[in-house]
Amino acid sequence: MKTKTKKTNKPSIHNARVKENIADRILKDARGVLVLENNDRQYQKGDLLTFTVEEEGIGLENTWHGLKEQVYEVTNVYSGRGIEPGYVVLLIDYKCSRDELKDNDDGNA
C-alpha cells in the first residue's frame, strides 16, 4: 500500500541591499511595501526577505539600522507590463524578527 506524503516547500530566504532612506520607509510602513528588485533570484510568493542597509553617500553597511533585524514575507510578485524586463515589484509584509526565524526549526516562523 502506497501512502501519499505531502510535499512541503520551504520558502527561499533572500537578502537585498537597500539604501538607508528606503530602509526607513520600509520600517515606517511595515505592511504592503512595494520594492523593485532585479529578478536574478526568481522571487516567488511566500519567499522571505531580509535586508542589508547601506548608509547614504558612502555605501557601507549600516549595522545598527532596525531593518537589519527583521524578516519580511513576499506576498505578491509583479512583473511584465510597465516593469522593466528582468525586474519585479515585490509586495512585502512584516513576518518576524531574525531571532524568531533562527529559533524556528523549520524556518517558517
PEJO-V780635 format. One line per field, one symbol per residue. psi: psi as a letter, one per 20 degrees, with the letter a starting at -180 (. if undefined). burial: I if it has 9 or more other ideal C-beta (glycine too) atoms within 8 Angstrom, else O. A space follows every 10 residues. Layout:
BEGIN
psi: ???
burial: ???
END
This chain:
BEGIN
psi: pqqpppppop qqpqpqpqqh hggggggghh qkppppqpki jlqqpiqqpr qpppqphijq poiiphhhjq pqpohqpprc oipppiqqpp pqqpgrrhgh ghhohijk.
burial: OOOOOOOOOO IOIIOIOIOI OIIOIIIOOO OOIOIOIOIO OOIIOOIIII IIIIIOOOOO OIOOIOIIOI IIIIOOIIOO OOIOOOIIII IIIIIIOIOI IOOIOOIOI
END
